[in-house]
Each structure stands twice: as structure tokens, then as C-alpha cells.
Amino acid sequence: MDGQKIKSIREYLGMTQAELAREIGVTCLAVSHWETGSRQPSVLAIRAVEMLGELRGPDKRIEMEKEAKERFDKINQQYFNNRLRKRYQIIFSKRMRKARGQALPKRKVILLSAAKLKESGWEEVEKTLKHEMIHCWLYERGRPWGHNREFKAKLREITIQGKRNNKGEKSGHMGLKG
């Protein structure tokens, strides 16, 4: 591994030379020497840098939240006719373990479980997102936004419409209403 690779991993992690040095147990000067090419790191130091890059990486939540926002927009258009007008922030919570999600429509936030995404994948997270979006939709309409009849009716509507769309896609149709 050359100095440029070490520098690119460090920058990818958003760390200073001092922070990288502290994390892998070397001096800041050693990292500087590696990056400039004046000295070569040991095999052990190279492996430590590689492992740190693999373990830490840039925060995956940014990518996850971008994907969730794209799905939010698609669901809003498909099931809510773009009636969710407020810009909701979608946050993946590392602390949320038991619950799959939580709508906080007063704060314009939808929390989703990062653990459930890792455990179950995007299909399950999208179901949760739809669920939480129904709460927000009811709130924006000035309606009670708990698990009431209106909530359950909208959930059934979305579930049935989603199944119809999936069947249409599998049979070669686009699932569009004629």
C-alpha cells in the first residue's frame, strides 16, 4: 500500500493524520512519512489502516437516508398523490432496535430502524416507511393520526394497490390504472 492509498483512506474516513495515528497506535509523524512516501508502513500498520477503512467507512446512514428519501417521494406520488407537502427528514436510528419506525409529524421527522434494514432489507423498510407516512398523511389532514379506522383503511388500500401493482409488473404490465 502506497502513501497515496493511505491518504485516500484517511480522507475517506474524514480523519486528520493525528486522528488516524491515534486510532492505529502510531505517531502523527509516522502517518505523515507514509503519505509523503519518505517511509513505508509495516505490514501490521497497513492492515490496521485497511481494517479501519472497512469498519468505519463514511457513515452509511447518509446513503441510506438518500435511498429512503427517494422511496418516500415515490410512495408519496404513488399512494398519496403528492399530498404529503411538508419536507420530512428521514433518519435511520441506530438505537431503535424493537420498533421498525416512528412518525414524528409535528417535527416533520420519520425515524427508521437501521438494525431492521440490516436485518430485513429494503423491502421491509419500505413497508415501515409506508406505515409511518400514513401517520403523517393523517396528521397533515388534521385527522387523528393513531392506529384508528382511517389509518387501517389507508393501510389496506396501500397494501391492496401494492399487490396489484406487483402482479402487473410480474405479468409484464406496468400496473397502471386504465
C-alpha positions as CSV (number, residue, x, y, z in Angstrom):
1,M,0.0,0.0,0.0
2,D,1.5,3.3,-1.0
3,G,1.2,6.7,0.7
4,Q,-1.5,8.0,-1.6
5,K,-3.7,5.0,-0.7
6,I,-3.3,5.6,3.0
7,K,-4.1,9.3,2.5
8,S,-7.2,8.4,0.4
9,I,-8.5,6.0,3.1
10,R,-7.8,8.7,5.8
11,E,-9.7,11.3,3.8
12,Y,-12.5,8.8,3.1
13,L,-12.9,8.4,6.8
14,G,-12.8,12.2,7.3
15,M,-9.9,11.9,9.7
16,T,-6.8,14.1,10.2
17,Q,-3.3,12.5,10.3
18,A,-3.3,12.8,14.1
19,E,-6.7,11.1,14.4
20,L,-5.6,8.2,12.2
21,A,-2.4,7.9,14.1
22,R,-4.2,7.7,17.4
23,E,-6.7,5.1,16.1
24,I,-4.0,2.7,14.9
25,G,-1.4,3.4,17.6
26,V,1.4,5.2,15.8
27,T,2.7,8.8,15.8
28,C,1.3,11.5,13.6
29,L,4.8,11.9,12.1
30,A,4.7,8.2,11.0
31,V,1.4,8.8,9.1
32,S,2.9,11.9,7.5
33,H,6.0,9.9,6.4
34,W,3.8,7.2,4.9
35,E,1.7,9.7,3.0
36,T,4.7,11.6,1.6
37,G,6.4,8.3,0.7
38,S,9.5,9.1,2.7
39,R,8.9,5.9,4.8
40,Q,7.0,2.7,4.3
41,P,4.5,1.4,6.9
42,S,4.8,-2.0,8.4
43,V,2.6,-4.8,7.2
44,L,0.8,-4.6,10.5
45,A,0.2,-0.8,10.1
46,I,-1.1,-1.4,6.6
47,R,-3.6,-4.0,7.8
48,A,-4.7,-1.6,10.6
49,V,-5.4,1.2,8.1
50,E,-7.3,-1.3,5.8
51,M,-9.4,-2.7,8.7
52,L,-10.2,0.8,10.0
53,G,-11.4,1.8,6.5
54,E,-13.6,-1.4,6.3
55,L,-15.1,-1.0,9.8
56,R,-15.7,2.8,9.8
57,G,-16.2,3.8,6.3
58,P,-18.2,7.0,5.8
59,D,-21.4,6.9,7.7
60,K,-23.7,4.7,5.7
61,R,-26.7,6.5,7.1
62,I,-26.2,9.3,4.6
63,E,-26.6,6.8,1.7
64,M,-29.5,5.0,3.5
65,E,-31.3,8.3,4.1
66,K,-30.9,9.3,0.5
67,E,-32.4,6.0,-0.7
68,A,-35.2,6.3,1.9
69,K,-36.0,9.8,0.6
70,E,-36.2,8.6,-3.0
71,R,-38.6,5.9,-1.8
72,F,-40.5,8.4,0.2
73,D,-41.0,10.6,-2.9
74,K,-42.1,7.5,-5.0
75,I,-44.6,6.4,-2.3
76,N,-45.9,9.9,-1.9
77,Q,-46.6,10.1,-5.6
78,Q,-48.0,6.6,-6.0
79,Y,-50.2,6.3,-2.9
80,F,-50.8,9.8,-1.6
81,N,-51.0,11.8,-4.9
82,N,-48.1,14.0,-3.6
83,R,-50.3,15.2,-0.7
84,L,-47.5,15.0,1.8
85,R,-46.4,18.5,1.2
86,K,-44.1,19.0,4.1
87,R,-40.5,18.1,3.7
88,Y,-39.9,15.2,6.1
89,Q,-36.5,14.3,7.3
90,I,-35.9,10.6,7.3
91,I,-33.4,9.4,9.9
92,F,-32.1,5.9,10.5
93,S,-31.7,5.4,14.2
94,K,-29.0,3.0,15.5
95,R,-30.7,3.0,18.9
96,M,-34.1,1.8,17.5
97,R,-34.0,-2.0,18.0
98,K,-37.5,-3.2,18.7
99,A,-39.6,-0.8,16.8
100,R,-39.3,-0.6,13.0
101,G,-40.1,3.0,12.7
102,Q,-41.8,6.1,14.3
103,A,-43.5,9.1,12.8
104,L,-43.0,12.5,14.4
105,P,-45.1,14.6,12.1
106,K,-45.1,17.7,14.3
107,R,-41.3,17.7,13.9
108,K,-41.5,16.6,10.2
109,V,-39.4,13.5,11.0
110,I,-39.7,9.8,10.3
111,L,-37.4,7.6,12.2
112,L,-36.5,4.2,10.8
113,S,-34.5,1.4,12.4
114,A,-31.0,0.9,11.0
115,A,-30.9,-2.5,12.6
116,K,-34.1,-3.6,10.9
117,L,-32.7,-2.5,7.5
118,K,-29.6,-4.6,8.1
119,E,-31.7,-7.5,9.3
120,S,-34.6,-7.5,6.8
121,G,-33.6,-5.4,3.8
122,W,-35.2,-2.5,1.9
123,E,-38.5,-4.3,1.1
124,E,-39.4,-4.4,4.8
125,V,-38.1,-0.9,5.5
126,E,-40.3,0.3,2.6
127,K,-43.4,-1.3,4.3
128,T,-42.5,0.6,7.5
129,L,-42.0,3.8,5.6
130,K,-45.5,3.5,4.1
131,H,-46.9,2.8,7.6
132,E,-45.2,5.9,9.0
133,M,-46.2,8.0,6.0
134,I,-49.9,7.2,6.7
135,H,-49.5,8.7,10.2
136,C,-48.0,11.9,8.6
137,W,-50.7,12.0,5.9
138,L,-53.4,11.8,8.6
139,Y,-51.7,14.5,10.7
140,E,-51.4,16.9,7.7
141,R,-55.1,16.5,7.0
142,G,-55.9,17.4,10.6
143,R,-57.2,13.9,11.4
144,P,-56.3,11.8,14.4
145,W,-53.1,10.0,13.4
146,G,-53.1,6.9,15.6
147,H,-53.9,3.4,14.6
148,N,-57.6,4.2,14.1
149,R,-60.1,3.1,11.4
150,E,-59.0,5.7,8.9
151,F,-55.4,4.6,9.4
152,K,-56.2,0.9,8.9
153,A,-58.3,1.7,5.8
154,K,-55.5,3.6,4.1
155,L,-53.0,0.8,5.1
156,R,-55.3,-1.8,3.4
157,E,-55.7,0.4,0.4
158,I,-51.9,0.8,0.0
159,T,-51.4,-2.9,0.6
160,I,-54.0,-4.0,-2.0
161,Q,-52.8,-1.4,-4.5
162,G,-49.2,-2.5,-4.0
163,K,-50.1,-6.2,-4.6
164,R,-52.0,-5.2,-7.8
165,N,-49.0,-3.3,-9.0
166,N,-46.6,-6.1,-8.2
167,K,-48.8,-8.6,-10.1
168,G,-48.9,-6.2,-13.1
169,E,-45.2,-5.9,-13.1
170,K,-44.7,-9.7,-12.9
171,S,-47.1,-10.3,-15.8
172,G,-45.5,-7.7,-18.0
173,H,-48.0,-4.9,-17.3
174,M,-47.0,-1.6,-15.7
175,G,-49.7,-1.8,-13.1
176,L,-51.2,1.4,-14.3
177,K,-54.9,2.2,-14.0
178,G,-56.6,2.4,-17.3
